[in-house]
Amino acid sequence: MTLNVRPVVPSRLFSHESKRSPKTVVGGYIALTKPRIIELLLVTTVPTMVLAAGKWPAWSLIAITLLGGTLAAGGANTINMYIDRDIDKLMKRTQSRPLVTGLIAPKNALVFAMILEVLAFAILWAGANLLSACLALSATAFYVFIYSLWLKRTSKQNIVIGGAAGAMPTLIGWAAVTNSVGWPAVWLFIIMFLWTPPHFWALAIRHADEYRAANVPMLPVVVSLERTVRTMFWYTVILAVATLVLMPVANLGWIYGGTAIVVGLGFSVGTAMLGRKPTEAWSMKVFSFSITYVTVLFGALMVDVLV
């Protein structure tokens, strides 16, 4: 079996990767925050807050936490674009970013990011508590200094370790409700930490040639596709087990448990099939399913608590 990725070709499968550049300055600033990534982060926050409260939390607290989390993530993503503007111009999927096209000046982007981070910290501190504000700030610091400035360009473990930043909304959501960090929140953090590598590597397989051109050592660039898929598979297996361990840790029932089994099996089988169908099209199916996976899993968690 040949384990080579096909040449990059346009496809409707990849329509989620917009090649259109923002046309207005306002649109440029919005694009800097990477809104689609923020949407995924917020999907994990509300269910975690429901689990922490044991019921639906106050709408005002949810609004404050989501607003603060959105601003913090948006600031972190903007700083990431500021740091990566040199390699973004080398990759097709990032060549339309506003710092590459010149729509936004780098200095203005950095000031914008700092404003977002200050607002995020203030909103979370005033509307929730200091712990949630500090956790949001630490997530930004980790994403910027550990992932963006250090690991992304130096280690094939970049997204493995750097994924901790993307798992932080679970701790932030829990802290916003309880002003503490409990074991269920820690376990949700572990689940998101384990989910990130196979999720991102599926996308990296699609863009391996671009990462190679930019000299970014994503796993599919530095090892064979066969080894990448094998590593992804074992991550999905361990992830599936971790989601079931959450049941006794968080006292969850079979609405959550049954869903975790079904989607965990689907994720593992889909990744295994990537080894049998080593194409960009199948890697993007795995990538898309990984987003569905985390959405359904956390949705089931929330339903389990509320019913």
Helices and strands as residue ranges (DSSP letters): G 12-14, H 25-32, H 35-53, H 59-83, H 85-88, G 92-94, H 98-101, H 106-127, H 130-141, I 142-151, H 158-178, H 183-206, H 208-213, H 219-222, H 225-250, H 254-276, H 280-306
